[in-house]
Every structure is written in C-alpha cells, then in structure tokens.
C-alpha cells in the first residue's frame, strides 16, 4: 500500500508546487477579502417594479420572493464558508511547503555529512 503513495509523491512536480504556493495563498487572501466585505443579507427588491415593467411576465408572489431571498442568503453564507476554508487551506499549504523546503535542505546537509563520513572512514581503512 505504501508503493502507490511513493509513486504519487514521485510524480508530483514539487518545484512547481513550491514556486506557486505564495500565489495560491495570495489568491485565497484576495478572495477572502473580496467576499468578506459583502453584506450577509441580500437587498430586498420591490415586487411591484417587476410587474409594472413587464406586464406579460408572470407575477412573483411574496412567498416565492421570500424563498428566493432565503436561498440567496444561504448561498452567500456557503460562499463565505467556502472562501474561509480556501483561505485556511492556502495558509496550511504555505506552511507545509515551508516545512518541506526546510526538511529538503536538512536532508542535503545530512547526505553531505554521510558522504564525508564515508570518505573519511574509507581513507582511515586504507592507511
């Protein structure tokens, strides 16, 4: 079961992920700022204006208008929740990329230390 995950991790273009992480975080922050500034309750429209402008259009009853306003408010709340989730995921992605980069640098130093130790051990054995 570990083999498919290892294959997936090898396929991921980590250089692209690392280079695009700040862009994703900035985009999520912009989305959150744009959506967070919008009012939570939509503005109510007067039904008389719609029927007066287009007499052949079917009239919208007050109950149907209230249902539509409630649905719009619910969709707006879902949009706010989704944008907040996107922002949180983008921030976590940025932190994850920073940690991965730190571990990658540490692994390079560890491999360098292993190679140097191996060379020293091999030279000590040949003397």
N, CA, C and O atoms as a GROMACS GRO file, in nm:
protein
  508
    1UNK      N    1   0.082  -0.119   0.000
    1UNK     CA    2   0.000   0.000   0.000
    1UNK      C    3   0.087   0.125   0.000
    1UNK      O    4   0.043   0.230  -0.047
    2UNK      N    5   0.208   0.116   0.051
    2UNK     CA    6   0.296   0.232   0.054
    2UNK      C    7   0.352   0.262  -0.084
    2UNK      O    8   0.391   0.375  -0.113
    3UNK      N    9   0.357   0.162  -0.169
    3UNK     CA   10   0.414   0.179  -0.302
    3UNK      C   11   0.335   0.278  -0.388
    3UNK      O   12   0.398   0.364  -0.451
    4UNK      N   13   0.201   0.272  -0.394
    4UNK     CA   14   0.129   0.373  -0.474
    4UNK      C   15   0.151   0.515  -0.423
    4UNK      O   16   0.162   0.608  -0.503
    5UNK      N   17   0.157   0.534  -0.291
    5UNK     CA   18   0.180   0.668  -0.237
    5UNK      C   19   0.319   0.716  -0.275
    5UNK      O   20   0.338   0.834  -0.308
    6UNK      N   21   0.416   0.628  -0.272
    6UNK     CA   22   0.551   0.666  -0.311
    6UNK      C   23   0.555   0.704  -0.458
    6UNK      O   24   0.623   0.800  -0.495
    7UNK      N   25   0.484   0.631  -0.540
    7UNK     CA   26   0.478   0.663  -0.683
    7UNK      C   27   0.410   0.798  -0.706
    7UNK      O   28   0.453   0.876  -0.790
    8UNK      N   29   0.304   0.824  -0.632
    8UNK     CA   30   0.234   0.952  -0.645
    8UNK      C   31   0.325   1.066  -0.602
    8UNK      O   32   0.330   1.170  -0.668
    9UNK      N   33   0.397   1.047  -0.493
    9UNK     CA   34   0.487   1.153  -0.445
    9UNK      C   35   0.600   1.180  -0.543
    9UNK      O   36   0.648   1.293  -0.553
   10UNK      N   37   0.643   1.079  -0.615
   10UNK     CA   38   0.748   1.098  -0.714
   10UNK      C   39   0.696   1.171  -0.837
   10UNK      O   40   0.771   1.244  -0.903
   11UNK      N   41   0.569   1.153  -0.869
   11UNK     CA   42   0.510   1.214  -0.988
   11UNK      C   43   0.483   1.364  -0.968
   11UNK      O   44   0.488   1.440  -1.064
   12UNK      N   45   0.455   1.405  -0.845
   12UNK     CA   46   0.420   1.545  -0.817
   12UNK      C   47   0.538   1.636  -0.851
   12UNK      O   48   0.650   1.612  -0.805
   13UNK      N   49   0.514   1.741  -0.930
   13UNK     CA   50   0.622   1.836  -0.961
   13UNK      C   51   0.642   1.932  -0.844
   13UNK      O   52   0.582   2.040  -0.840
   14UNK      N   53   0.725   1.894  -0.749
   14UNK     CA   54   0.740   1.969  -0.625
   14UNK      C   55   0.797   2.109  -0.648
   14UNK      O   56   0.765   2.200  -0.573
   15UNK      N   57   0.878   2.126  -0.749
   15UNK     CA   58   0.930   2.261  -0.775
   15UNK      C   59   0.818   2.356  -0.815
   15UNK      O   60   0.817   2.472  -0.775
   16UNK      N   61   0.721   2.306  -0.893
   16UNK     CA   62   0.606   2.389  -0.930
   16UNK      C   63   0.518   2.417  -0.809
   16UNK      O   64   0.470   2.529  -0.791
   17UNK      N   65   0.498   2.316  -0.725
   17UNK     CA   66   0.415   2.334  -0.605
   17UNK      C   67   0.478   2.437  -0.514
   17UNK      O   68   0.409   2.525  -0.462
   18UNK      N   69   0.609   2.427  -0.494
   18UNK     CA   70   0.678   2.520  -0.405
   18UNK      C   71   0.676   2.662  -0.462
   18UNK      O   72   0.655   2.758  -0.388
   19UNK      N   73   0.697   2.675  -0.593
   19UNK     CA   74   0.701   2.810  -0.651
   19UNK      C   75   0.562   2.873  -0.658
   19UNK      O   76   0.552   2.996  -0.655
   20UNK      N   77   0.456   2.794  -0.666
   20UNK     CA   78   0.321   2.850  -0.676
   20UNK      C   79   0.250   2.866  -0.542
   20UNK      O   80   0.142   2.924  -0.538
   21UNK      N   81   0.307   2.818  -0.434
   21UNK     CA   82   0.242   2.826  -0.303
   21UNK      C   83   0.213   2.971  -0.262
   21UNK      O   84   0.102   2.998  -0.215
   22UNK      N   85   0.306   3.064  -0.277
   22UNK     CA   86   0.273   3.203  -0.240
   22UNK      C   87   0.161   3.262  -0.326
   22UNK      O   88   0.081   3.341  -0.276
   23UNK      N   89   0.155   3.225  -0.453
   23UNK     CA   90   0.049   3.275  -0.541
   23UNK      C   91  -0.087   3.224  -0.496
   23UNK      O   92  -0.185   3.298  -0.496
   24UNK      N   93  -0.092   3.097  -0.456
   24UNK     CA   94  -0.217   3.039  -0.409
   24UNK      C   95  -0.262   3.107  -0.281
   24UNK      O   96  -0.380   3.138  -0.265
   25UNK      N   97  -0.169   3.131  -0.191
   25UNK     CA   98  -0.204   3.197  -0.065
   25UNK      C   99  -0.253   3.340  -0.090
   25UNK      O  100  -0.350   3.383  -0.028
   26UNK      N  101  -0.187   3.413  -0.179
   26UNK     CA  102  -0.229   3.549  -0.210
   26UNK      C  103  -0.368   3.550  -0.274
   26UNK      O  104  -0.451   3.634  -0.242
   27UNK      N  105  -0.391   3.456  -0.365
   27UNK     CA  106  -0.523   3.447  -0.429
   27UNK      C  107  -0.633   3.416  -0.329
   27UNK      O  108  -0.743   3.471  -0.337
   28UNK      N  109  -0.604   3.328  -0.235
   28UNK     CA  110  -0.704   3.294  -0.133
   28UNK      C  111  -0.732   3.414  -0.042
   28UNK      O  112  -0.846   3.438  -0.003
   29UNK      N  113  -0.626   3.489  -0.008
   29UNK     CA  114  -0.647   3.609   0.074
   29UNK      C  115  -0.730   3.713  -0.001
   29UNK      O  116  -0.817   3.776   0.058
   30UNK      N  117  -0.703   3.731  -0.130
   30UNK     CA  118  -0.781   3.827  -0.210
   30UNK      C  119  -0.927   3.784  -0.218
   30UNK      O  120  -1.017   3.867  -0.207
   31UNK      N  121  -0.950   3.654  -0.237
   31UNK     CA  122  -1.086   3.602  -0.242
   31UNK      C  123  -1.157   3.625  -0.110
   31UNK      O  124  -1.272   3.670  -0.108
   32UNK      N  125  -1.090   3.596  -0.001
   32UNK     CA  126  -1.149   3.615   0.131
   32UNK      C  127  -1.180   3.762   0.155
   32UNK      O  128  -1.286   3.794   0.208
   33UNK      N  129  -1.089   3.851   0.119
   33UNK     CA  130  -1.112   3.993   0.138
   33UNK      C  131  -1.228   4.043   0.052
   33UNK      O  132  -1.306   4.127   0.097
   34UNK      N  133  -1.240   3.994  -0.070
   34UNK     CA  134  -1.346   4.038  -0.159
   34UNK      C  135  -1.482   3.987  -0.112
   34UNK      O  136  -1.580   4.061  -0.114
   35UNK      N  137  -1.487   3.862  -0.072
   35UNK     CA  138  -1.615   3.804  -0.030
   35UNK      C  139  -1.652   3.847   0.111
   35UNK      O  140  -1.770   3.866   0.142
   36UNK      N  141  -1.552   3.862   0.197
   36UNK     CA  142  -1.580   3.901   0.335
   36UNK      C  143  -1.637   4.039   0.348
   36UNK      O  144  -1.703   4.067   0.448
   37UNK      N  145  -1.615   4.126   0.251
   37UNK     CA  146  -1.666   4.263   0.258
   37UNK      C  147  -1.812   4.273   0.215
   37UNK      O  148  -1.877   4.374   0.241
   38UNK      N  149  -1.864   4.170   0.149
   38UNK     CA  150  -2.001   4.175   0.102
   38UNK      C  151  -2.097   4.156   0.219
   38UNK      O  152  -2.065   4.085   0.314
   39UNK      N  153  -2.214   4.220   0.213
   39UNK     CA  154  -2.311   4.203   0.321
   39UNK      C  155  -2.366   4.061   0.322
   39UNK      O  156  -2.375   3.996   0.217
   40UNK      N  157  -2.403   4.013   0.441
   40UNK     CA  158  -2.452   3.876   0.452
   40UNK      C  159  -2.595   3.863   0.405
   40UNK      O  160  -2.632   3.758   0.352
   41UNK      N  161  -2.678   3.965   0.423
   41UNK     CA  162  -2.818   3.958   0.381
   41UNK      C  163  -2.833   4.034   0.250
   41UNK      O  164  -2.792   4.149   0.240
   42UNK      N  165  -2.892   3.971   0.149
   42UNK     CA  166  -2.911   4.041   0.022
   42UNK      C  167  -3.016   4.150   0.035
   42UNK      O  168  -3.104   4.144   0.121
   43UNK      N  169  -3.006   4.250  -0.052
   43UNK     CA  170  -3.103   4.359  -0.051
   43UNK      C  171  -3.235   4.310  -0.109
   43UNK      O  172  -3.237   4.232  -0.204
   44UNK      N  173  -3.346   4.356  -0.050
   44UNK     CA  174  -3.477   4.315  -0.096
   44UNK      C  175  -3.522   4.405  -0.210
   44UNK      O  176  -3.506   4.527  -0.204
   45UNK      N  177  -3.577   4.344  -0.312
   45UNK     CA  178  -3.629   4.419  -0.426
   45UNK      C  179  -3.780   4.430  -0.415
   45UNK      O  180  -3.846   4.341  -0.360
   46UNK      N  181  -3.835   4.536  -0.466
   46UNK     CA  182  -3.979   4.556  -0.460
   46UNK      C  183  -4.044   4.477  -0.574
   46UNK      O  184  -4.006   4.496  -0.690
   47UNK      N  185  -4.140   4.388  -0.544
   47UNK     CA  186  -4.202   4.309  -0.649
   47UNK      C  187  -4.288   4.392  -0.743
   47UNK      O  188  -4.311   4.350  -0.857
   48UNK      N  189  -4.336   4.508  -0.701
   48UNK     CA  190  -4.422   4.592  -0.785
   48UNK      C  191  -4.347   4.644  -0.906
   48UNK      O  192  -4.406   4.662  -1.013
   49UNK      N  193  -4.217   4.669  -0.892
   49UNK     CA  194  -4.137   4.720  -1.003
   49UNK      C  195  -4.129   4.617  -1.116
   49UNK      O  196  -4.136   4.653  -1.233
   50UNK      N  197  -4.115   4.491  -1.080
   50UNK     CA  198  -4.101   4.386  -1.181
   50UNK      C  199  -4.230   4.368  -1.260
   50UNK      O  200  -4.226   4.349  -1.382
   51UNK      N  201  -4.344   4.373  -1.194
   51UNK     CA  202  -4.470   4.351  -1.264
   51UNK      C  203  -4.510   4.473  -1.345
   51UNK      O  204  -4.574   4.458  -1.450
   52UNK      N  205  -4.474   4.593  -1.301
   52UNK     CA  206  -4.508   4.714  -1.375
   52UNK      C  207  -4.424   4.726  -1.502
   52UNK      O  208  -4.473   4.774  -1.604
   53UNK      N  209  -4.298   4.684  -1.496
   53UNK     CA  210  -4.210   4.697  -1.612
   53UNK      C  211  -4.245   4.598  -1.722
   53UNK      O  212  -4.239   4.632  -1.840
   54UNK      N  213  -4.282   4.478  -1.685
   54UNK     CA  214  -4.314   4.374  -1.783
   54UNK      C  215  -4.449   4.313  -1.749
   54UNK      O  216  -4.454   4.218  -1.670
   55UNK      N  217  -4.558   4.364  -1.804
   55UNK     CA  218  -4.690   4.313  -1.766
   55UNK      C  219  -4.715   4.169  -1.813
   55UNK      O  220  -4.795   4.099  -1.752
   56UNK      N  221  -4.648   4.123  -1.920
   56UNK     CA  222  -4.673   3.987  -1.967
   56UNK      C  223  -4.596   3.883  -1.884
   56UNK      O  224  -4.626   3.764  -1.894
   57UNK      N  225  -4.498   3.926  -1.803
   57UNK     CA  226  -4.422   3.833  -1.721
   57UNK      C  227  -4.508   3.782  -1.606
   57UNK      O  228  -4.591   3.857  -1.554
   58UNK      N  229  -4.489   3.655  -1.567
   58UNK     CA  230  -4.569   3.603  -1.454
   58UNK      C  231  -4.533   3.677  -1.326
   58UNK      O  232  -4.417   3.711  -1.302
   59UNK      N  233  -4.633   3.701  -1.246
   59UNK     CA  234  -4.610   3.775  -1.122
   59UNK      C  235  -4.546   3.684  -1.018
   59UNK      O  236  -4.578   3.566  -1.007
   60UNK      N  237  -4.454   3.743  -0.944
   60UNK     CA  238  -4.384   3.670  -0.838
   60UNK      C  239  -4.457   3.699  -0.708
   60UNK      O  240  -4.474   3.814  -0.669
   61UNK      N  241  -4.500   3.594  -0.644
   61UNK     CA  242  -4.570   3.613  -0.518
   61UNK      C  243  -4.471   3.647  -0.409
   61UNK      O  244  -4.351   3.622  -0.422
   62UNK      N  245  -4.521   3.702  -0.303
   62UNK     CA  246  -4.436   3.742  -0.190
   62UNK      C  247  -4.370   3.621  -0.127
   62UNK      O  248  -4.254   3.629  -0.085
   63UNK      N  249  -4.440   3.509  -0.119
   63UNK     CA  250  -4.381   3.390  -0.058
   63UNK      C  251  -4.267   3.336  -0.145
   63UNK      O  252  -4.164   3.292  -0.094
   64UNK      N  253  -4.286   3.339  -0.276
   64UNK     CA  254  -4.180   3.292  -0.366
   64UNK      C  255  -4.059   3.383  -0.358
   64UNK      O  256  -3.945   3.336  -0.361
   65UNK      N  257  -4.083   3.513  -0.349
   65UNK     CA  258  -3.975   3.610  -0.336
   65UNK      C  259  -3.899   3.587  -0.206
   65UNK      O  260  -3.776   3.594  -0.203
   66UNK      N  261  -3.972   3.559  -0.098
   66UNK     CA  262  -3.906   3.531   0.030
   66UNK      C  263  -3.823   3.404   0.024
   66UNK      O  264  -3.714   3.396   0.081
   67UNK      N  265  -3.876   3.302  -0.047
   67UNK     CA  266  -3.799   3.178  -0.063
   67UNK      C  267  -3.670   3.203  -0.140
   67UNK      O  268  -3.564   3.151  -0.104
   68UNK      N  269  -3.680   3.282  -0.246
   68UNK     CA  270  -3.561   3.313  -0.325
   68UNK      C  271  -3.459   3.394  -0.245
   68UNK      O  272  -3.338   3.372  -0.257
   69UNK      N  273  -3.506   3.488  -0.164
   69UNK     CA  274  -3.415   3.566  -0.081
   69UNK      C  275  -3.347   3.478   0.024
   69UNK      O  276  -3.229   3.494   0.052
   70UNK      N  277  -3.423   3.385   0.081
   70UNK     CA  278  -3.365   3.294   0.180
   70UNK      C  279  -3.261   3.203   0.113
   70UNK      O  280  -3.156   3.177   0.171
   71UNK      N  281  -3.292   3.156  -0.008
   71UNK     CA  282  -3.196   3.071  -0.079
   71UNK      C  283  -3.070   3.150  -0.114
   71UNK      O  284  -2.959   3.098  -0.105
   72UNK      N  285  -3.088   3.274  -0.154
   72UNK     CA  286  -2.973   3.359  -0.186
   72UNK      C  287  -2.888   3.384  -0.063
   72UNK      O  288  -2.765   3.379  -0.070
   73UNK      N  289  -2.952   3.409   0.049
   73UNK     CA  290  -2.877   3.430   0.174
   73UNK      C  291  -2.801   3.304   0.214
   73UNK      O  292  -2.687   3.311   0.260
   74UNK      N  293  -2.865   3.188   0.196
   74UNK     CA  294  -2.799   3.062   0.229
   74UNK      C  295  -2.679   3.038   0.137
   74UNK      O  296  -2.574   2.994   0.183
   75UNK      N  297  -2.694   3.066   0.010
   75UNK     CA  298  -2.583   3.050  -0.084
   75UNK      C  299  -2.469   3.146  -0.051
   75UNK      O  300  -2.352   3.111  -0.064
   76UNK      N  301  -2.503   3.267  -0.008
   76UNK     CA  302  -2.399   3.363   0.029
   76UNK      C  303  -2.323   3.314   0.152
   76UNK      O  304  -2.201   3.327   0.159
   77UNK      N  305  -2.394   3.257   0.249
   77UNK     CA  306  -2.327   3.203   0.368
   77UNK      C  307  -2.236   3.086   0.330
   77UNK      O  308  -2.126   3.073   0.383
   78UNK      N  309  -2.282   3.002   0.238
   78UNK     CA  310  -2.199   2.891   0.193
   78UNK      C  311  -2.076   2.942   0.119
   78UNK      O  312  -1.967   2.886   0.132
   79UNK      N  313  -2.093   3.049   0.042
   79UNK     CA  314  -1.979   3.107  -0.029
   79UNK      C  315  -1.878   3.164   0.070
   79UNK      O  316  -1.757   3.148   0.051
   80UNK      N  317  -1.926   3.229   0.175
   80UNK     CA  318  -1.835   3.280   0.277
   80UNK      C  319  -1.760   3.167   0.346
   80UNK      O  320  -1.639   3.176   0.368
   81UNK      N  321  -1.833   3.061   0.381
   81UNK     CA  322  -1.768   2.947   0.446
   81UNK      C  323  -1.667   2.882   0.353
   81UNK      O  324  -1.559   2.843   0.398
   82UNK      N  325  -1.700   2.870   0.226
   82UNK     CA  326  -1.607   2.810   0.130
   82UNK      C  327  -1.483   2.895   0.113
   82UNK      O  328  -1.372   2.843   0.107
   83UNK      N  329  -1.501   3.026   0.104
   83UNK     CA  330  -1.384   3.112   0.087
   83UNK      C  331  -1.297   3.112   0.212
   83UNK      O  332  -1.174   3.120   0.202
   84UNK      N  333  -1.358   3.102   0.329
   84UNK     CA  334  -1.280   3.092   0.452
   84UNK      C  335  -1.201   2.961   0.454
   84UNK      O  336  -1.085   2.959   0.495
   85UNK      N  337  -1.263   2.853   0.409
   85UNK     CA  338  -1.194   2.725   0.402
   85UNK      C  339  -1.079   2.730   0.302
   85UNK      O  340  -0.970   2.678   0.330
   86UNK      N  341  -1.102   2.792   0.187
   86UNK     CA  342  -0.995   2.805   0.087
   86UNK      C  343  -0.879   2.884   0.143
   86UNK      O  344  -0.763   2.849   0.121
   87UNK      N  345  -0.909   2.991   0.216
   87UNK     CA  346  -0.803   3.072   0.276
   87UNK      C  347  -0.723   2.990   0.378
   87UNK      O  348  -0.600   2.994   0.379
   88UNK      N  349  -0.793   2.915   0.462
   88UNK     CA  350  -0.724   2.833   0.562
   88UNK      C  351  -0.639   2.725   0.495
   88UNK      O  352  -0.527   2.700   0.538
   89UNK      N  353  -0.691   2.662   0.391
   89UNK     CA  354  -0.614   2.560   0.321
   89UNK      C  355  -0.492   2.619   0.252
   89UNK      O  356  -0.386   2.557   0.248
   90UNK      N  357  -0.506   2.737   0.197
   90UNK     CA  358  -0.392   2.802   0.132
   90UNK      C  359  -0.283   2.837   0.234
   90UNK      O  360  -0.164   2.822   0.206
   91UNK      N  361  -0.324   2.882   0.351
   91UNK     CA  362  -0.226   2.912   0.455
   91UNK      C  363  -0.156   2.785   0.503
   91UNK      O  364  -0.035   2.784   0.524
   92UNK      N  365  -0.233   2.677   0.519
   92UNK     CA  366  -0.173   2.549   0.558
   92UNK      C  367  -0.080   2.498   0.449
   92UNK      O  368   0.026   2.442   0.479
   93UNK      N  369  -0.117   2.517   0.324
   93UNK     CA  370  -0.032   2.475   0.213
   93UNK      C  371   0.100   2.552   0.217
   93UNK      O  372   0.206   2.494   0.196
   94UNK      N  373   0.093   2.681   0.242
   94UNK     CA  374   0.215   2.762   0.250
   94UNK      C  375   0.305   2.714   0.363
   94UNK      O  376   0.426   2.702   0.345
   95UNK      N  377   0.247   2.686   0.479
   95UNK     CA  378   0.326   2.635   0.591
   95UNK      C  379   0.386   2.498   0.559
   95UNK      O  380   0.501   2.470   0.592
   96UNK      N  381   0.307   2.413   0.495
   96UNK     CA  382   0.356   2.280   0.458
   96UNK      C  383   0.473   2.291   0.361
   96UNK      O  384   0.571   2.218   0.374
   97UNK      N  385   0.463   2.379   0.265
   97UNK     CA  386   0.572   2.397   0.168
   97UNK      C  387   0.697   2.448   0.238
   97UNK      O  388   0.807   2.405   0.205
   98UNK      N  389   0.682   2.539   0.334
   98UNK     CA  390   0.798   2.588   0.409
   98UNK      C  391   0.865   2.474   0.485
   98UNK      O  392   0.988   2.462   0.486
   99UNK      N  393   0.785   2.390   0.549
   99UNK     CA  394   0.841   2.277   0.624
   99UNK      C  395   0.909   2.176   0.530
   99UNK      O  396   1.015   2.123   0.562
  100UNK      N  397   0.847   2.152   0.416
  100UNK     CA  398   0.909   2.059   0.320
  100UNK      C  399   1.042   2.113   0.272
  100UNK      O  400   1.139   2.038   0.261
  101UNK      N  401   1.047   2.242   0.244
  101UNK     CA  402   1.172   2.303   0.198
  101UNK      C  403   1.280   2.295   0.307
  101UNK      O  404   1.396   2.268   0.277
  102UNK      N  405   1.241   2.317   0.432
  102UNK     CA  406   1.336   2.306   0.543
  102UNK      C  407   1.389   2.163   0.554
  102UNK      O  408   1.510   2.142   0.570
  103UNK      N  409   1.301   2.065   0.545
  103UNK     CA  410   1.343   1.925   0.553
  103UNK      C  411   1.430   1.886   0.434
  103UNK      O  412   1.523   1.807   0.448
  104UNK      N  413   1.401   1.940   0.317
  104UNK     CA  414   1.482   1.911   0.199
  104UNK      C  415   1.625   1.964   0.218
  104UNK      O  416   1.722   1.896   0.184
  105UNK      N  417   1.637   2.084   0.273
  105UNK     CA  418   1.771   2.139   0.298
  105UNK      C  419   1.845   2.056   0.403
  105UNK      O  420   1.964   2.030   0.390
  106UNK      N  421   1.775   2.016   0.507
  106UNK     CA  422   1.838   1.933   0.610
  106UNK      C  423   1.884   1.800   0.554
  106UNK      O  424   1.990   1.750   0.591
  107UNK      N  425   1.804   1.741   0.465
  107UNK     CA  426   1.843   1.614   0.404
  107UNK      C  427   1.969   1.630   0.318
  107UNK      O  428   2.054   1.541   0.316
  108UNK      N  429   1.981   1.742   0.249
  108UNK     CA  430   2.102   1.766   0.171
  108UNK      C  431   2.225   1.771   0.262
  108UNK      O  432   2.328   1.711   0.232
  109UNK      N  433   2.214   1.844   0.372
  109UNK     CA  434   2.326   1.852   0.466
  109UNK      C  435   2.357   1.715   0.527
  109UNK      O  436   2.473   1.680   0.547
  110UNK      N  437   2.252   1.638   0.556
  110UNK     CA  438   2.273   1.505   0.614
  110UNK      C  439   2.345   1.415   0.513
  110UNK      O  440   2.438   1.343   0.550
  111UNK      N  441   2.303   1.418   0.385
  111UNK     CA  442   2.371   1.337   0.284
  111UNK      C  443   2.515   1.382   0.265
  111UNK      O  444   2.603   1.298   0.245
  112UNK      N  445   2.538   1.510   0.271
  112UNK     CA  446   2.676   1.560   0.260
  112UNK      C  447   2.760   1.509   0.377
  112UNK      O  448   2.875   1.468   0.359
  113UNK      N  449   2.702   1.512   0.498
  113UNK     CA  450   2.774   1.462   0.615
  113UNK      C  451   2.800   1.311   0.603
  113UNK      O  452   2.907   1.263   0.641
  114UNK      N  453   2.703   1.237   0.550
  114UNK     CA  454   2.721   1.092   0.532
  114UNK      C  455   2.832   1.064   0.431
  114UNK      O  456   2.916   0.976   0.454
  115UNK      N  457   2.832   1.137   0.321
  115UNK     CA  458   2.936   1.117   0.220
  115UNK      C  459   3.074   1.150   0.275
  115UNK      O  460   3.170   1.076   0.253
  116UNK      N  461   3.085   1.261   0.348
  116UNK     CA  462   3.214   1.299   0.408
  116UNK      C  463   3.258   1.194   0.509
  116UNK      O  464   3.375   1.156   0.513
  117UNK      N  465   3.164   1.146   0.592
  117UNK     CA  466   3.198   1.042   0.690
  117UNK      C  467   3.241   0.915   0.620
  117UNK      O  468   3.336   0.850   0.664
  118UNK      N  469   3.174   0.877   0.514
  118UNK     CA  470   3.213   0.758   0.437
  118UNK      C  471   3.351   0.772   0.376
  118UNK      O  472   3.429   0.677   0.378
  119UNK      N  473   3.382   0.888   0.323
  119UNK     CA  474   3.515   0.912   0.266
  119UNK      C  475   3.622   0.904   0.373
  119UNK      O  476   3.727   0.844   0.354
  120UNK      N  477   3.593   0.967   0.488
  120UNK     CA  478   3.689   0.961   0.600
  120UNK      C  479   3.708   0.819   0.649
  120UNK      O  480   3.820   0.778   0.679
  121UNK      N  481   3.600   0.742   0.658
  121UNK     CA  482   3.611   0.604   0.704
  121UNK      C  483   3.687   0.520   0.604
  121UNK      O  484   3.768   0.436   0.643
  122UNK      N  485   3.663   0.541   0.475
  122UNK     CA  486   3.735   0.465   0.374
  122UNK      C  487   3.882   0.500   0.372
  122UNK      O  488   3.967   0.413   0.354
  123UNK      N  489   3.914   0.628   0.392
  123UNK     CA  490   4.056   0.668   0.395
  123UNK      C  491   4.125   0.616   0.520
  123UNK      O  492   4.244   0.584   0.516
  124UNK      N  493   4.052   0.606   0.631
  124UNK     CA  494   4.110   0.553   0.753
  124UNK      C  495   4.138   0.402   0.740
  124UNK      O  496   4.234   0.352   0.798
  125UNK      N  497   4.055   0.331   0.668
  125UNK     CA  498   4.074   0.188   0.649
  125UNK      C  499   4.190   0.158   0.555
  125UNK      O  500   4.254   0.053   0.568
  126UNK      N  501   4.218   0.247   0.462
  126UNK     CA  502   4.326   0.221   0.365
  126UNK      C  503   4.462   0.254   0.422
  126UNK      O  504   4.563   0.215   0.362
  127UNK      N  505   4.470   0.322   0.530
  127UNK     CA  506   4.601   0.358   0.586
  127UNK      C  507   4.660   0.246   0.664
  127UNK      O  508   4.770   0.260   0.718
   0.00000   0.00000   0.00000
